[in-house]
Amino acid sequence: MPRKTTKQKSKLTDADRHKRFKEMAKEVGASEDPKDFEKAFKKLTSRASK
């Protein structure tokens, strides 16, 4: 049987990952306020403990 050849995706650098993360955060309207993060995190942890 012939071997399947697969192309490996090029690995992103840390700078590329950071850029994509920031772009996605802007796209979804993420807040930069730490208080908003804490509020959302508390909602998640309270649901997980039930």
C-alpha positions in Angstrom: 0.0 0.0 0.0 1.3 3.5 -0.8 2.0 5.7 2.2 -0.2 8.7 2.8 1.7 11.9 2.8 0.5 14.5 5.1 1.5 18.1 5.1 2.5 19.4 8.5 1.1 22.8 9.4 3.7 25.4 10.0 4.1 26.1 13.7 3.1 29.6 14.8 5.6 31.7 16.7 4.6 33.2 20.1 4.3 36.6 18.4 1.9 35.1 15.8 -0.2 33.4 18.5 -0.4 36.7 20.5 -1.5 38.6 17.5 -4.2 36.1 16.6 -5.4 36.1 20.3 -5.6 39.9 20.4 -7.5 40.0 17.1 -10.0 37.4 18.3 -10.5 39.2 21.6 -11.4 42.4 19.7 -13.7 40.4 17.4 -15.7 38.9 20.2 -15.7 42.2 22.2 -13.7 40.9 25.2 -13.2 43.4 28.0 -9.7 44.4 29.2 -11.0 45.2 32.7 -9.8 42.7 35.3 -13.0 43.1 37.3 -15.0 41.8 34.3 -12.7 38.7 34.2 -13.2 38.0 37.9 -17.0 38.3 37.6 -17.1 35.8 34.7 -14.6 33.5 36.4 -16.8 33.4 39.5 -19.8 32.4 37.5 -17.9 29.5 35.9 -16.5 28.2 39.2 -19.8 28.4 41.0 -21.4 26.3 38.3 -18.6 23.8 38.3 -18.9 23.3 42.1 -22.7 22.4 41.9 
